[in-house]
């Protein structure tokens, strides 16, 4: 599973207003009616799923708890995933 905050282009300390604003921008950008790229429907669904979790306080808390637990349970794998994502953006 990819990082839901990353899907919306946000930091993990984003407010609900930030989440809503980012969702509206990304949804408009990737909506299949506006974007004819082959991956637009999949990216739109990913943005929608990220919003569904992050906009709901209980789901967001569970997601954040799971992110912290993954970092603690498997720090090497988590660090590798973070660095790979970072390096992929640079290239």
CNS distance restraints for C-alpha pairs under 8 A (distance, minus, plus):
assign (resid   2 and name CA) (resid   6 and name CA) 7.70 0.50 0.50
assign (resid   2 and name CA) (resid   7 and name CA) 7.59 0.50 0.50
assign (resid   3 and name CA) (resid   7 and name CA) 6.41 0.50 0.50
assign (resid   4 and name CA) (resid   8 and name CA) 6.75 0.50 0.50
assign (resid   4 and name CA) (resid  47 and name CA) 7.95 0.50 0.50
assign (resid   4 and name CA) (resid  50 and name CA) 4.85 0.50 0.50
assign (resid   4 and name CA) (resid  51 and name CA) 7.93 0.50 0.50
assign (resid   4 and name CA) (resid  54 and name CA) 7.62 0.50 0.50
assign (resid   5 and name CA) (resid   9 and name CA) 6.11 0.50 0.50
assign (resid   5 and name CA) (resid  10 and name CA) 5.02 0.50 0.50
assign (resid   5 and name CA) (resid  11 and name CA) 6.11 0.50 0.50
assign (resid   5 and name CA) (resid  12 and name CA) 6.16 0.50 0.50
assign (resid   5 and name CA) (resid  50 and name CA) 7.16 0.50 0.50
assign (resid   5 and name CA) (resid  54 and name CA) 7.95 0.50 0.50
assign (resid   6 and name CA) (resid  10 and name CA) 5.81 0.50 0.50
assign (resid   6 and name CA) (resid  11 and name CA) 7.43 0.50 0.50
assign (resid   7 and name CA) (resid  46 and name CA) 6.90 0.50 0.50
assign (resid   7 and name CA) (resid  47 and name CA) 5.85 0.50 0.50
assign (resid   7 and name CA) (resid  50 and name CA) 6.60 0.50 0.50
assign (resid   8 and name CA) (resid  19 and name CA) 7.41 0.50 0.50
assign (resid   8 and name CA) (resid  22 and name CA) 5.77 0.50 0.50
assign (resid   8 and name CA) (resid  23 and name CA) 6.24 0.50 0.50
assign (resid   8 and name CA) (resid  26 and name CA) 6.72 0.50 0.50
assign (resid   8 and name CA) (resid  47 and name CA) 6.31 0.50 0.50
assign (resid   8 and name CA) (resid  50 and name CA) 7.13 0.50 0.50
assign (resid   8 and name CA) (resid  51 and name CA) 7.81 0.50 0.50
assign (resid   9 and name CA) (resid  22 and name CA) 7.14 0.50 0.50
assign (resid  10 and name CA) (resid  14 and name CA) 6.40 0.50 0.50
assign (resid  10 and name CA) (resid  18 and name CA) 7.89 0.50 0.50
assign (resid  10 and name CA) (resid  19 and name CA) 7.53 0.50 0.50
assign (resid  10 and name CA) (resid  22 and name CA) 7.60 0.50 0.50
assign (resid  14 and name CA) (resid  18 and name CA) 5.74 0.50 0.50
assign (resid  14 and name CA) (resid  19 and name CA) 6.56 0.50 0.50
assign (resid  15 and name CA) (resid  19 and name CA) 6.30 0.50 0.50
assign (resid  16 and name CA) (resid  20 and name CA) 6.20 0.50 0.50
assign (resid  16 and name CA) (resid  54 and name CA) 7.98 0.50 0.50
assign (resid  16 and name CA) (resid  55 and name CA) 6.34 0.50 0.50
assign (resid  17 and name CA) (resid  21 and name CA) 6.15 0.50 0.50
assign (resid  18 and name CA) (resid  22 and name CA) 6.04 0.50 0.50
assign (resid  19 and name CA) (resid  23 and name CA) 6.01 0.50 0.50
assign (resid  19 and name CA) (resid  51 and name CA) 7.09 0.50 0.50
assign (resid  19 and name CA) (resid  54 and name CA) 7.21 0.50 0.50
assign (resid  19 and name CA) (resid  55 and name CA) 6.82 0.50 0.50
assign (resid  20 and name CA) (resid  24 and name CA) 6.24 0.50 0.50
assign (resid  20 and name CA) (resid  51 and name CA) 7.60 0.50 0.50
assign (resid  20 and name CA) (resid  55 and name CA) 7.42 0.50 0.50
assign (resid  21 and name CA) (resid  25 and name CA) 6.36 0.50 0.50
assign (resid  22 and name CA) (resid  26 and name CA) 6.07 0.50 0.50
assign (resid  23 and name CA) (resid  27 and name CA) 5.74 0.50 0.50
assign (resid  23 and name CA) (resid  47 and name CA) 6.77 0.50 0.50
assign (resid  23 and name CA) (resid  48 and name CA) 7.51 0.50 0.50
assign (resid  23 and name CA) (resid  51 and name CA) 6.36 0.50 0.50
assign (resid  24 and name CA) (resid  28 and name CA) 6.10 0.50 0.50
assign (resid  25 and name CA) (resid  29 and name CA) 6.18 0.50 0.50
assign (resid  26 and name CA) (resid  30 and name CA) 6.08 0.50 0.50
assign (resid  26 and name CA) (resid  44 and name CA) 7.63 0.50 0.50
assign (resid  26 and name CA) (resid  47 and name CA) 6.82 0.50 0.50
assign (resid  27 and name CA) (resid  31 and name CA) 5.52 0.50 0.50
assign (resid  27 and name CA) (resid  44 and name CA) 5.97 0.50 0.50
assign (resid  27 and name CA) (resid  47 and name CA) 6.64 0.50 0.50
assign (resid  27 and name CA) (resid  48 and name CA) 7.36 0.50 0.50
assign (resid  28 and name CA) (resid  34 and name CA) 7.28 0.50 0.50
assign (resid  29 and name CA) (resid  34 and name CA) 7.20 0.50 0.50
assign (resid  29 and name CA) (resid  35 and name CA) 6.88 0.50 0.50
assign (resid  30 and name CA) (resid  34 and name CA) 7.05 0.50 0.50
assign (resid  30 and name CA) (resid  35 and name CA) 5.72 0.50 0.50
assign (resid  30 and name CA) (resid  40 and name CA) 5.09 0.50 0.50
assign (resid  30 and name CA) (resid  41 and name CA) 7.00 0.50 0.50
assign (resid  30 and name CA) (resid  43 and name CA) 6.28 0.50 0.50
assign (resid  30 and name CA) (resid  44 and name CA) 5.09 0.50 0.50
assign (resid  31 and name CA) (resid  35 and name CA) 5.88 0.50 0.50
assign (resid  31 and name CA) (resid  40 and name CA) 6.56 0.50 0.50
assign (resid  31 and name CA) (resid  41 and name CA) 6.78 0.50 0.50
assign (resid  31 and name CA) (resid  44 and name CA) 5.75 0.50 0.50
assign (resid  32 and name CA) (resid  36 and name CA) 6.09 0.50 0.50
assign (resid  32 and name CA) (resid  37 and name CA) 7.94 0.50 0.50
assign (resid  32 and name CA) (resid  40 and name CA) 5.70 0.50 0.50
assign (resid  32 and name CA) (resid  41 and name CA) 5.49 0.50 0.50
assign (resid  32 and name CA) (resid  44 and name CA) 7.47 0.50 0.50
assign (resid  35 and name CA) (resid  40 and name CA) 6.17 0.50 0.50
assign (resid  36 and name CA) (resid  40 and name CA) 6.70 0.50 0.50
assign (resid  39 and name CA) (resid  43 and name CA) 6.14 0.50 0.50
assign (resid  40 and name CA) (resid  44 and name CA) 5.92 0.50 0.50
assign (resid  41 and name CA) (resid  45 and name CA) 6.21 0.50 0.50
assign (resid  42 and name CA) (resid  46 and name CA) 6.21 0.50 0.50
assign (resid  43 and name CA) (resid  47 and name CA) 6.20 0.50 0.50
assign (resid  44 and name CA) (resid  48 and name CA) 6.17 0.50 0.50
assign (resid  45 and name CA) (resid  49 and name CA) 6.07 0.50 0.50
assign (resid  46 and name CA) (resid  50 and name CA) 6.13 0.50 0.50
assign (resid  47 and name CA) (resid  51 and name CA) 6.18 0.50 0.50
assign (resid  48 and name CA) (resid  52 and name CA) 6.12 0.50 0.50
assign (resid  49 and name CA) (resid  53 and name CA) 6.45 0.50 0.50
assign (resid  50 and name CA) (resid  54 and name CA) 6.06 0.50 0.50
assign (resid  51 and name CA) (resid  55 and name CA) 5.56 0.50 0.50
assign (resid  52 and name CA) (resid  56 and name CA) 6.60 0.50 0.50
assign (resid  53 and name CA) (resid  59 and name CA) 5.27 0.50 0.50
assign (resid  53 and name CA) (resid  60 and name CA) 5.56 0.50 0.50
assign (resid  53 and name CA) (resid  63 and name CA) 7.66 0.50 0.50
assign (resid  54 and name CA) (resid  59 and name CA) 6.73 0.50 0.50
assign (resid  54 and name CA) (resid  60 and name CA) 4.74 0.50 0.50
assign (resid  55 and name CA) (resid  60 and name CA) 7.02 0.50 0.50
assign (resid  56 and name CA) (resid  60 and name CA) 5.92 0.50 0.50
assign (resid  57 and name CA) (resid  61 and name CA) 6.12 0.50 0.50
assign (resid  58 and name CA) (resid  62 and name CA) 6.29 0.50 0.50
assign (resid  59 and name CA) (resid  63 and name CA) 6.09 0.50 0.50
assign (resid  60 and name CA) (resid  64 and name CA) 6.03 0.50 0.50
assign (resid  61 and name CA) (resid  65 and name CA) 6.04 0.50 0.50
assign (resid  62 and name CA) (resid  66 and name CA) 6.14 0.50 0.50
assign (resid  63 and name CA) (resid  67 and name CA) 6.22 0.50 0.50
assign (resid  64 and name CA) (resid  68 and name CA) 6.30 0.50 0.50
assign (resid  65 and name CA) (resid  69 and name CA) 6.13 0.50 0.50
assign (resid  66 and name CA) (resid  70 and name CA) 6.08 0.50 0.50
assign (resid  67 and name CA) (resid  71 and name CA) 6.34 0.50 0.50
assign (resid  68 and name CA) (resid  72 and name CA) 6.34 0.50 0.50
assign (resid  69 and name CA) (resid  73 and name CA) 5.87 0.50 0.50
assign (resid  70 and name CA) (resid  74 and name CA) 5.76 0.50 0.50
assign (resid  70 and name CA) (resid  75 and name CA) 7.28 0.50 0.50
assign (resid  70 and name CA) (resid  78 and name CA) 6.97 0.50 0.50
assign (resid  71 and name CA) (resid  75 and name CA) 4.91 0.50 0.50
assign (resid  71 and name CA) (resid  78 and name CA) 5.66 0.50 0.50
assign (resid  71 and name CA) (resid  79 and name CA) 7.85 0.50 0.50
assign (resid  74 and name CA) (resid  78 and name CA) 6.09 0.50 0.50
assign (resid  75 and name CA) (resid  79 and name CA) 5.86 0.50 0.50
assign (resid  76 and name CA) (resid  80 and name CA) 6.07 0.50 0.50
assign (resid  77 and name CA) (resid  81 and name CA) 6.15 0.50 0.50
assign (resid  78 and name CA) (resid  82 and name CA) 6.17 0.50 0.50
assign (resid  79 and name CA) (resid  83 and name CA) 6.12 0.50 0.50
assign (resid  80 and name CA) (resid  84 and name CA) 5.99 0.50 0.50
assign (resid  81 and name CA) (resid  85 and name CA) 6.15 0.50 0.50
assign (resid  82 and name CA) (resid  86 and name CA) 6.20 0.50 0.50
assign (resid  83 and name CA) (resid  87 and name CA) 5.96 0.50 0.50
assign (resid  84 and name CA) (resid  88 and name CA) 5.95 0.50 0.50
assign (resid  85 and name CA) (resid  89 and name CA) 6.44 0.50 0.50
assign (resid  86 and name CA) (resid  90 and name CA) 6.63 0.50 0.50
assign (resid  87 and name CA) (resid  91 and name CA) 6.39 0.50 0.50
